[in-house]
């Protein structure tokens, strides 16, 4: 008889010898009984609960093109082959019998080419399935206990943390603690962005410093090329506040795929927290800073104009975009209305140098120059909006066909009711006057920092050519350049 020698093991470690022992037993069985081993297959790190036809090793030999190559599949024990009665029964009736194939279990002398062998195999699969259910329950209970104890059971480490051995109930366990170097770096990054620096600029600095991103290149070397998009996603993670997520899963909603998860809760229903990387108020301030237009760095040129998103057409109020080109060795720069050449606006392009010189004079020599800087600080309120949205998403994504749907739905509705009844606190705003004049502060900024400052101060500049005056410019500003939201980008020495 031509047989496929099938080996399976759920978990492989350096000390594992079971695959070799299984394979040796199958070879001895074939030799004693005059069978020929056509092929040896090994499914390692494969659970017994996985259907036999979906296992990468043995499954490849169950395809129509290989049916003429073998007569039986031999395994060391029934629980190496099946731990699911449904899988066993359907595989036997839908595949083995119609194709004239058999299963041989060498350690228990089960040959399914006989009716007694089929009955014995069915009884043993029932026992193996019962053991698998017990193992699954033990693993689930252990995972739940690990979560509730605030321990770490392995997997991806959240940004800013590191695993540390700690004593729990007299036994050593792994817990996640803030990595001192990463915590300092993340707080510095958050402070720079809150102060007005763009995410793109921060990403370039991190790249120049060759700091690892946490991911690896195909070669195995750490990746050091930081990009704004992934950096923004890292900075928006609530794990930075110490929250502990679990049950990650991918869902599709509104045509887009997104990852959803739950947060571990304490017995009293409150969210469990590790030692945070960022304080709550700093995290909230960072989230507001990430919403600024200056953060929209995708596709932005590195030599962007200082007046991008700030200068507008005085005639039609449309934004002016920066246009630069070189002709006969001379470089020209203009601000051009988005509606130029249409029925909405007939304005001509405006020389960029002239507008930018006007801005410098307006800041350095105008009435604003001798005014003190003001930081408009906003302390975020507490409205539980994010938690409410998470609970509503949990309710919306519940499996309505699940056996425990009603219980899960009731649990999350009760949780939503509890959160909705929590007290709310409105944001608090205050102005802090600094002993620093605008004329002394402005020269300390880079062109990109100046643009960020004007955006945070809510300054808008309207400009157009004045044909009645021989083409000089009409320019008028709106906003207060001495009053910015948040902390100043850089203090003058």
Secondary structure, DSSP 8 states (H G I E B T S, - for coil): -EEEEEEEES---TT--HHHHHHHHHHHHHHHHT-EEEEEEEEET--TTS-GGG-HHHHGGGSGGGGGG-SEEEESSHHHH-S-HHHHHHHIIIIIHHHT-EEEETTTTEETTSHHHHHHHHHHHHHHHHHHHHHHHHHHHHHHHHHHTT---SS---TTEEEEEEEETTEEEEEEEE-HHHHHHHHHHHHHHHTT--HHHHHHHHHHTT---S-B-TTS-B-----HHHHHHHHT-GGGGTB-EEEEEEEEETTEEEEEEEE-B-TTS-B-B-S-SS-HHHHHHHHHHHTSGGG--TT--TT--TTTTTEEETTT--BEEEEEEEETTEEEEEEEETTBTBTTB----EEHHHHHHHHHHHHHHSGGGGSEEEEEEEE--B--HHHHHHHHHHHHT--TTSTTHHHHHHHHHHHHHHHHTS--B--EEEEEEEEEEHHHHHTTS-HHHHHHHHHHTT-EEEEEEEGGGTSEEEEEEES-TTEEESS-S----
